[in-house]
Amino acid sequence: MEKATPKKLSERYEDLGPLGSGGMGEVRRVFDQLLGRTVAMKLIHLDRINDELLGRFIEEAQVSARLQHPNLLPIHDLGKLPNGRFYFTMKIAEGESLHRRIKALHKNSIGQTWAPEGHPYSLRRLLSAFKSVCDAVAYAHSRSVLHRDIKPQNIIIGPHGA
């Protein structure tokens, strides 16, 4: 099977495929040719764009870019592609969702006994990751930033637990 050729989005970015989608837009894996790295690109849907939505999208990128915390994704770039779509780029979140980790904890527990200590899905590991999430949210709140869509599906726990 032949590998698909990356699609050029602009002089700087090559599209490597989808990562996810939502109401406001989609997130794609892209290669940044200028910096030589792969990042996530959030794109606003062209067919749903209006002044209010565009304003919220740009504000999301700007506010997120001002937050500097080890458990928050850094924003790298904000712009408009030649096809008219607005975007911002950020680090790719690698890992599993908190939702999946919670389900795995319950699956790997026996009766009323949690998965044993040292197990990848132990209660202690899950609570440690959750504390990291709380630290990041507290940091954002200290900067007067409220996340309006915090849920286990939107929280990614990396391979080292944070």
Disulfide bonds with the S-S distance in Angstrom:
none
